[in-house]
Amino acid sequence: MRLVDTAIKRPVSVIVGVLFIALFGLISLFRIPVQLTPDVDRPLITVSTVWPGASPEEVEQEIVQRQEEQLKSVEGQQR
């Protein structure tokens, strides 16, 4: 209540304070750098599949194709 009483008794001080805050806000608004299209690094996931002794064709048929099918069902991904 004391703050409210002081503000009521000294309206000029309150107006000057509000003007200073508005002035500093405008100054900071124009000084903050803004980039319209910021560079964004998208998250990346890498899957490595190792099957010792198997040919690349076997790895693709037995493992990679199944992994691709499972990963296609993940929502929010882009290719």
C-alpha positions in Angstrom: 0.0 0.0 0.0 2.9 2.3 0.7 4.0 2.2 -3.0 0.5 3.1 -4.1 0.2 5.9 -1.7 3.5 7.4 -2.9 2.5 7.0 -6.5 -0.8 8.9 -5.8 1.0 11.7 -3.9 3.7 12.1 -6.6 2.1 11.6 -10.1 4.8 13.6 -11.9 7.5 11.2 -10.6 5.4 8.2 -11.8 4.9 9.8 -15.2 8.7 10.5 -15.5 9.4 6.9 -14.5 7.0 5.5 -17.0 8.5 7.7 -19.7 12.1 6.5 -18.8 11.0 2.9 -19.0 9.3 3.5 -22.4 12.4 5.3 -23.7 14.7 2.5 -22.6 12.4 0.0 -24.2 12.3 1.8 -27.5 16.1 2.2 -27.5 16.6 -1.5 -26.8 14.0 -2.4 -29.4 16.0 -0.8 -32.1 19.4 -2.0 -30.8 18.5 -5.7 -30.7 19.6 -7.4 -33.9 16.8 -9.2 -35.7 17.3 -11.8 -38.4 14.2 -12.4 -40.6 15.3 -15.9 -41.6 17.7 -17.2 -38.9 20.0 -20.2 -39.7 18.6 -23.2 -37.9 20.5 -26.5 -37.6 18.0 -29.3 -37.8 18.6 -32.3 -35.6 20.2 -35.2 -37.4 20.2 -38.9 -36.6 22.6 -41.5 -38.1 22.0 -45.2 -37.9 25.0 -47.5 -38.4 24.4 -51.2 -39.0 27.2 -53.7 -38.6 26.9 -57.4 -39.4 30.3 -59.1 -39.5 30.7 -61.6 -42.3 27.6 -60.6 -44.2 27.6 -59.1 -47.6 26.2 -55.6 -48.2 23.2 -57.1 -50.0 22.4 -59.3 -47.0 22.7 -56.4 -44.6 20.3 -54.4 -46.8 17.7 -57.1 -47.2 17.7 -58.4 -43.6 18.3 -55.3 -41.5 18.3 -52.0 -43.4 15.0 -52.4 -45.1 13.3 -53.3 -41.8 15.0 -50.3 -40.1 13.8 -48.0 -42.8 10.2 -49.3 -42.5 10.3 -48.7 -38.7 11.9 -45.2 -39.1 9.2 -44.2 -41.6 6.6 -44.4 -38.9 8.3 -41.8 -36.7 6.3 -38.6 -36.8 7.9 -35.2 -37.5 10.8 -36.3 -39.6 11.9 -34.9 -42.9 13.8 -36.7 -45.6 
